Amino acid sequence: MEHIELFFKAIFIDNMIFATFLGMCSYLAVSKKVATAVGLGAAVIFVMAITVPLNWLLDVYLLKDGALAWLGPEYAQYDLSFLSFIMFIATIATMVQLVEIVVEKFSPSLYNSLGLFLPLIAVNCAILGGSLFMQSREIQTLGLAFNYGVSSGIGWFLAILAIAAIREKIRYSNVPAPLRGLGITFIITGLMAIGFMSFGGMLTGGKEEKPVEQTAVIKNNPNEVEVTKDAIDLAKNEQEIKE
């Protein structure tokens, strides 16, 4: 259940684009065609699926306070968390180079269409944000870290795929001249973000809390016995009947 909840929450509720607006540069620049958006989105999913678990291992066994305890008691006091940004970015850059080599080898047309934005995945805010959110939210297990990486990548993929499909269709629409291009894209993105906010109540259900009984103190009683409000109301009703 925890994996399912994290999966849907990362895609719909904490979407990298519509909730935190990370990775907007690639989102706006490579969303003119659906085919290009699909290629970049798949690359982002792959990079996040690899880097988030790897960075989780680095954080748990190397960077966080006391992470080096496995080397011996004398290393337990070391805190290397100040190296998080450097280590995370190095891991991301390595994986992006691997993706670039694979795409160039098996799909030269996609490699040429992505152009400069494929190596720029290394500095994509969404990629680094996935690892930093994993660290700040203290994800407990490697499996959950992998789940979070994949689901966050899928969320980014759905966002760029949706805007690319809309921008392909909107070319044939009569958009006012001042709003053509990035203007109407920003407006559509804002509307889509509002739509995704409606998913916020999807996972908020739970057990109803019982109302807390109000208590009052009878001042005339020397022992100051606490009684519930219901008992006081019942006593008042009995007194009215007697009168």
C-alpha positions in Angstrom: 0.0 0.0 0.0 2.9 2.4 0.8 4.3 1.8 -2.7 1.0 2.5 -4.4 0.4 5.6 -2.4 3.9 7.0 -3.1 3.5 6.1 -6.8 0.2 8.0 -7.4 1.2 10.9 -5.1 4.5 11.5 -7.0 2.7 11.5 -10.4 -0.5 13.4 -9.7 -0.2 15.3 -6.4 3.5 16.2 -6.2 4.1 16.4 -9.9 7.5 17.9 -10.7 6.1 20.4 -13.2 2.6 21.3 -11.9 3.3 21.2 -8.2 6.9 22.5 -7.9 7.6 23.8 -11.5 11.0 22.1 -11.7 12.5 21.4 -15.2 10.6 24.2 -16.9 13.4 25.0 -19.3 13.3 21.6 -21.0 9.5 21.4 -20.6 9.0 24.6 -22.6 11.7 24.2 -25.2 11.2 20.5 -26.2 7.4 20.4 -26.1 6.7 21.6 -29.6 6.4 18.1 -31.0 5.0 14.9 -29.4 7.7 12.7 -30.8 10.5 14.8 -29.3 8.6 15.2 -26.0 8.2 11.4 -25.7 12.0 10.8 -26.3 13.0 13.4 -23.7 10.4 12.2 -21.2 11.6 8.6 -21.6 15.2 9.7 -21.0 14.1 11.6 -17.8 12.3 8.6 -16.5 15.4 6.4 -17.1 17.8 8.9 -15.5 15.6 9.4 -12.4 15.0 5.7 -12.0 18.7 5.2 -11.8 19.9 8.3 -10.0 17.4 8.5 -7.1 18.2 5.0 -5.8 21.9 5.5 -6.3 21.8 8.8 -4.4 19.7 7.2 -1.7 22.5 4.7 -1.2 25.1 7.5 -1.1 23.0 9.4 1.4 22.3 6.5 3.7 25.8 4.8 3.6 28.1 7.8 3.1 26.7 11.3 3.4 24.2 11.6 6.3 25.2 12.1 9.9 26.4 8.8 11.3 26.2 7.1 7.9 29.8 5.9 8.1 29.2 3.8 11.3 29.4 0.7 9.1 33.2 1.4 8.8 33.6 1.4 12.6 32.6 3.2 15.7 35.3 5.8 15.3 33.6 7.0 12.0 30.1 7.3 13.4 30.6 11.0 14.3 31.3 12.1 10.8 28.7 14.1 8.8 29.4 14.5 5.1 25.9 15.9 4.2 27.6 19.1 3.0 28.8 17.1 0.0 25.2 16.1 -1.1 24.9 18.5 -4.0 28.3 17.6 -5.4 27.8 13.9 -5.1 24.2 14.0 -6.4 25.1 16.1 -9.5 28.1 13.8 -10.2 25.8 10.8 -10.2 23.3 12.5 -12.4 25.9 13.7 -14.9 27.3 10.2 -15.2 23.9 8.7 -16.0 23.1 11.4 -18.5 26.3 10.7 -20.4 25.2 7.0 -20.5 21.8 8.0 -21.8 23.4 10.3 -24.4 25.6 7.5 -25.7 22.7 5.0 -25.9 20.4 7.5 -27.7 23.1 8.5 -30.2 23.8 4.9 -30.9 20.2 3.5 -31.4 18.3 6.6 -32.4 20.3 9.3 -34.2 17.2 11.1 -35.4 16.0 11.6 -31.8 19.5 12.5 -30.7 19.6 15.3 -33.4 16.1 16.5 -32.6 16.8 16.8 -28.9 20.1 18.6 -29.6 21.6 20.5 -26.7 18.7 19.6 -24.3 19.8 16.0 -24.0 23.1 16.7 -22.2 21.3 19.5 -20.3 19.3 16.8 -18.5 22.3 16.8 -16.2 21.3 20.3 -14.9 17.6 19.7 -15.2 16.1 20.9 -11.9 13.6 18.0 -11.9 16.3 15.4 -11.9 18.2 17.0 -9.0 14.9 17.9 -7.2 14.0 14.2 -7.2 17.1 13.3 -5.3 16.8 16.2 -2.9 13.2 15.5 -2.2 14.1 11.9 -1.5 16.6 13.1 1.0 14.4 15.7 2.7 11.4 13.4 3.0 13.6 10.7 4.5 12.5 7.8 2.3 13.1 4.7 4.3 14.0 1.9 1.8 15.8 1.4 -1.5 12.6 0.1 -3.0 10.7 3.2 -2.1 13.5 5.4 -3.5 13.3 3.5 -6.8 9.5 3.8 -6.8 9.8 7.6 -6.2 12.3 8.0 -8.9 10.3 6.2 -11.5 7.0 7.8 -10.5 8.5 11.3 -10.4 9.9 10.7 -13.9 6.5 9.5 -15.1 4.9 12.6 -13.7 7.3 14.8 -15.6 6.8 12.7 -18.8 3.0 13.0 -18.6 3.3 16.8 -18.2 5.6 17.3 -21.2 3.6 14.9 -23.3 0.3 16.7 -22.5 1.6 20.1 -23.3 3.3 18.9 -26.5 0.0 17.4 -27.7 -1.8 20.6 -26.9 0.8 22.8 -28.6 0.6 20.7 -31.8 -3.2 21.2 -31.9 -3.1 24.8 -30.9 -1.2 25.7 -34.0 -4.4 25.6 -36.0 -6.3 27.7 -33.4 -6.9 31.4 -33.7 -4.8 32.5 -30.7 -4.5 36.3 -30.1 -1.2 37.6 -31.4 0.2 38.8 -28.0 -0.3 35.3 -26.6 1.2 33.2 -29.3 4.2 31.0 -28.4 5.2 30.9 -24.8 2.4 33.2 -23.6 -0.4 30.7 -24.3 1.9 27.9 -23.2 2.3 29.4 -19.7 -1.5 29.9 -19.5 -2.2 26.3 -20.4 0.4 25.1 -18.0 -1.2 27.1 -15.2 -4.6 25.7 -16.0 -3.2 22.2 -16.1 -1.5 22.8 -12.7 -4.9 23.8 -11.3 -6.4 20.7 -12.7 -3.7 18.5 -11.1 -4.4 20.2 -7.7 -7.7 18.5 -7.7 -5.9 15.2 -7.1 -4.8 16.6 -3.7 -7.7 15.0 -1.9 -7.3 11.6 -3.6 -5.2 10.1 -0.7 -6.4 12.2 2.2 -9.1 9.8 3.3 -8.8 8.2 6.7 -10.7 7.1 9.8 -13.0 9.7 11.3 -11.9 11.0 14.6 -14.3 10.8 17.4 -15.3 14.2 18.9 -13.5 15.0 22.1 -16.0 15.1 25.0 -16.1 18.5 26.6 -15.7 18.4 30.4 -16.6 20.9 33.1 -15.9 21.2 36.8 -18.6 21.5 39.4 -17.4 24.3 41.6 -19.9 23.6 44.3 -18.4 20.1 44.8 -15.5 20.2 47.3 -13.8 17.4 45.4 -14.2 19.2 42.0 -15.4 16.1 40.2 -15.0 16.3 36.4 -18.2 15.4 34.5 -18.9 15.3 30.8 -21.1 17.9 29.1 -23.7 15.3 28.4 -24.1 14.5 32.1 -24.6 18.3 32.8 -27.2 18.5 30.1 -29.0 15.5 31.5 -29.0 16.9 35.0 -30.4 20.2 33.7 -33.2 18.4 31.9 -34.1 16.4 35.1 -34.2 19.6 37.1 -36.6 21.3 34.6 -38.9 18.3 34.7 -39.1 18.4 38.5 -39.9 22.2 38.5 
